[in-house]
Amino acid sequence: MKILVLNCGSSSIKFQLFEMTTESVLSRGIVEKVGLKGSFLKLEKENGQKVMFEGEILDHQTGIEYVLGVLTSRKHGCLKSLD
């Protein structure tokens, strides 16, 4: 079972995705400057590789959509789907 934990602040969203059967972190990251110019998402994969995505993240809903999109992306994601 995988569990996604979100910690939403006034202008950031921190997240970690856990694999509970092995008690390991599959991915972690942060969305910074939500609602401000220069917003971005930083992702750290299980293997330590870090990637950054810049975008216009106007609100927390959009930020969470970015997080889910990255976690399910073919190139950087660790989930095949959200099911």
N, C-alpha and C positions, 0 to 999 in steps of 0.2 A: 504494500500500500504506500502511496506517495501522498505527502501532505505539504501544501503550500502555506507558508506563514507570511502575512503582510503586516507591516508596522507603518501606518500612514500618519505623517506629521503635517504641518501646515503647508509646506512646500516640497515635501519629499515622500517617497515610498520606498521602504526597505523591504527586501524579500529574501526568503530562503526556501528551497524545495528539498524536502527530506525523503529518503527512501527508508521507511520504517523497518522493513525486514532486516536490513543490514545496519540500521541506525547511522546512516551516512548522509552527508549533504551532497546533493546532486548538482546544485547550482545556487548561487547567491548574487545579490546585486542591489542596486539603488537607482531610483529615478530622482533626479535633482532638479530644482528650480521649476517645480510644477506651477503653471500659471504665469511664469516669467519668461523673458527672452533668454535664449541660450540654454533651454532645457535639454537634458540628455539622460540616457540610461546606460549604466555601467553593469556589465555582467561578468561574473567569474565562474567558469565551468569547473566541474569536478577535477579535471586534470590540471587546474591552475591557470589555464589560458584565460586572458581577460580581453573583452571586446567592449567597444563603446559605440553607442548609436545616438546621434543628435536628431532632434525633431521638435516640432511645435507641440508641446504637451500642455494644453490649456487648462486641464482640470484633472482631478484624481481618477475619474472614470477613464479618461484617455490614457493616463499613466498605467492603470491596471491592464487596459487592453494592450498596450505596448509590452508589458511584462508577459502576459499570456501569449502574445504573438511570438516573442523571442523564445520562450520556453518550448513552443511547438514548431519553431522554424526548422527546416531541413538542415541548414548549415550550422546553426548554433544551439538548437534546442536539444533537450534531453527527454522530451515527451513526444510520443507519436500523435496523441490527440488529448483532448480534455476529458474524454470519457473515462 
